[in-house]
Amino acid sequence: MATGRSARRKKTLILVGLGVALAGGGFAAFRRPSTVLDPSKLGSIEKGDVARSVVATGKVQPLSKVDVKSKASGIVKKLYVHYGDQVTTGQLLAELDKEQLVASVAEARANLLAAEAAYERNRIEAEGPDLPFLRSALERARKLSSDGLISPSLLDDALKAYEMGKNRQTAAKSHAAVSKAEVEKARAMLDRVLTDLKNATIVSPMDGLVLSRDVEVGDAVSSILVMGSQATLIMTLGDVSDVYVLGKVDEADIGKVFLDQPARIVVESFRDKKFDGKVTKISPLGKEKDNVTTFEVRVSIGNPTGELKANMSANAEIILEEKKGVLLLPESAVLYDKERKASVEVPDEKAPQGRRKVAVRTGISNGVKTELQEGLAEGDRIVLQ
């Protein structure tokens, strides 16, 4: 009986000891740091292209753009094009209602004819065509009076007729000058209404694309000659075979930008496509806003297919330096010490925390990828920070 009890006690002690040992081993394993790294925190060295650039953000603009406005006022009667249509110089775009203008032309022609008739009448009278006859009659009356053949009253009548003829000539000369001015005024009025009639037919001033059509048939149109910049916009034309992005570059970077510098343009509509361009203009005058000074830079892009549309938001990456086919590592993997010396961490199961540092030499960076010049090889794994 005692022997059985002793055996059971011994077995219990062995089980307790084993449990304590297992618990101790588990606690030690819990305390020991894991050397297995999260795969999502690992990257690799790859070959590729990298460029250091300055980004100018702006809108896509056509190389040339014209706001079409009318020189005549009136009501839109016909429209011959719509947005998206290609037009050529001199092509008919729109017509205003010409009924009132045609009536004005007829009235102006009649006024000119009347003024010319009045001028011709006064011109003839100004020449005094009856004065030679009246002068001869006066001379004959004087001779007959001196011979006592006529009474003095008849001589007075001849003299009075001659003087009146001279007065009519003088008055006619004055009237002729006035009527001549009236002719010129009537002719100017006719020219003006003829011009208005001509201006009621609106033609394209350029070869290009209709970017927008801003009126419809029946809309009232005001004359640019009367209203200036406030005149009604009929449509906008533009040449989009070449476009440009007018962006702003910070003053800290403008010194690195020069004419004909290559650039790549990215637009929201074509995120996976880049358009090649170059710097064609740099503003010499900076603009300050909110204590930040920027300079306008124009980046021109060929657009033969018309993919780039006016007013698309765009980022123009002006290339400062570019390298192709070089080793690249993620910028987020690079560590810098106080002296700006670069290093990265690589996986190493034998090292504390499963990683160790490796000194590297880096080159240019675009903020996402950094050129690796020395320290690791293509395909090597690195730890992302």
Order of alpha helices (4+ residues) and beta strands (2+ residues): alpha-beta-beta-beta-beta-beta-alpha-alpha-alpha-beta-beta-beta-alpha-beta-alpha-beta-beta-beta-beta-beta-beta-beta-beta-beta-beta-beta
